[in-house]
């Protein structure tokens, strides 16, 4: 499950904003958020939130215990 309330978002976009389905699905999450008047509702990204995101989405794969440098 993605964590998004897709039926609720679709209802807001299509019924609330009058978007057609193809218009709704063409929007980015940032565009939809702005159109719903919720721009910046979460506040600025602080250090703690950045660290949470870095843990959730690391730049490198998790260590599997395999050697990747040819054994040296």
Secondary structure, DSSP 8 states (H G I E B T S, - for coil): --S--HHHHHIIIIIIS---HHHHHHS-HHHHHHHTT-TTTT----HHHHHHHHHHT-SS----S---STT-
